Each structure stands twice: as C-alpha cells, then as structure tokens.
C-alpha cells in the first residue's frame, strides 16, 4: 500500500518494497506534481500514480524507472483499482 503526503503543491508517494537481509524495511519515494485543476481531479490523478508506482518496483532495476511491465497492463490495473 502506498503512503501519500501532500507537500505544498506536490505529493510524495512512498511504497514499501519488503525487507533486506538485515531486516530493514526497503522504501522507495516519488514526488508527483499533478496537472489537473480541480481538487477531485487532483486526488484521482494522485491515486492513479500511486497505484502505478506500487506496481513499478517489481519491474524496476534502477531509480531510472525502467519498466518491465507493459503500459496496457498498468492502465488496466489502474482502471481496476480506482
């Protein structure tokens, strides 16, 4: 599950990616600046990005956000979750 925090006009999305060998929790962070104008559109847009970012760490190799998951799969997942 993603943790979403509002920071001014931007949102910080934090996702837990399990634990390392020493038992420390592995987290990944993402800052997202919404492009929508109304509060309801912004909330929906941020929720979609959070769902995509939750799935993304399983396909990532680096922080460069290289997805191994196809875009149609991500869009289908977003439609299901929201």
C-alpha positions, 0 to 999 in steps of 0.5 A: 500500500502506498503512503501519500503526503501532500507537500505544498503543491506536490505529493510524495508517494512512498511504497514499501518494497519488503525487507533486506537481509538485515531486516530493514524495511526497503522504501522507495519515494516519488514526488508527483506534481499533478496537472489537473485543476480541480481538487477531485481531479487532483486526488484521482490523478494522485491515486492513479500514480500511486497505484502505478508506482506500487506496481513499478518496483517489481519491474524496476532495476534502477531509480531510472524507472525502467519498466518491465511491465507493459503500459496496457497492463498498468492502465488496466490495473489502474482502471481496476483499482480506482 
